[in-house]
């Protein structure tokens, strides 16, 4: 379900669900409002998501804001586009209302200045900026008059499995979204918003758990306090790290349960326990992902001239006959036939042969290394 919210008047509802009920998303576009109403409506939107704030904006005619919000239980994930503006949360506003919310923004375009109880800081693309509704702050979006784009999450402080004092030591400090657990969170947030139409309300609880686990892990990692997280949260985060590691190393024929366990400083038996809730073994899952990667390459028109044996090697198969047997067993056709039919469908020359490839090609969708859809599979 998509809720288009043009302002404070009643929202319009557009139902786009098929089958299971789609997750609700709320879209705000300042250009849908009269110029005189835009800033007030945007202030109200921000205040509802995080906490009451003040805005300092350019003339209303130059003001622009867009937002798409997807609720995941108690958490709100939202993408945004901003013209230059300043957001302020003052002691007066905190005294009036404090919902005790933690905010994290992944900046994807432009720059953001920030001040919260310390010197001014400037954040750029793929850095993680945080603030706390219980502390005064100033956010300067587009300090050089540029448009800013970001993906953000707001979550109640109580949902994060860390003491408030520990959170206070990390909130407001610069975090990276390009390495370690921060990179996992970056991939989750961007994929969640990019592929939001593929999820249903049934997916929301699991996605919320994954998101909250990764948020807590990012903060705990910055504090060097991963052991302070609950055991189950640590287990789920370790499983996510291992899944991302496997996807990033699929091309390596030496990727085995032993090398995966060694890279994460755990025993092989511990690794297998992490995969107990799957319907396959660690080695079976690696083979499945390699076949998916091969499908992606075979169906890519830009790679149509890459020989099949090189596709096998790049997908991580050391021996071509082993790849061919595994592919035929999984998809009921040879890699060459798959490529021919997939490319026929891609170019629109669909006939009986092209139609038969439809089910198989579903395996090529959602290839990002930390896609939420894949995380939902376990």
Secondary structure, 3 states (H helix, E strand, C coil): CEEECCCCCCCEEECCCCCCCECCEEEEEHHHCCHHHHHHHHHHHHHHHCCCCEEEECCHHHCCEEEEEEEECCEEEEEEEECCEEEEECHHHHHHCCCCEEEEEEEEECCEEEECCCCCEEECCCEEEEEECCCCEEEEECCCCCCEEEEEEEEEHHHCCCCHHHHHHHCCCCEECCCHHHHHHHHHHHHHHHCHHHCEHHHHHHHHHHHHHHHHHHHHHHCCCHHHCCHHHHHHHHHHHHHHHHHHCCCCCCCCHHHHHHHCCCCHHHHHHHCCCCCCCHHHHHHHHHHHHHHHHHCCHHHCCCCHHHHHHHCCCCCHHHHHHHHHHHHCCCHHHHHHHHHHHHCCCCCHHHHCCHHHHHHHCCCCCCCHHHHHCC
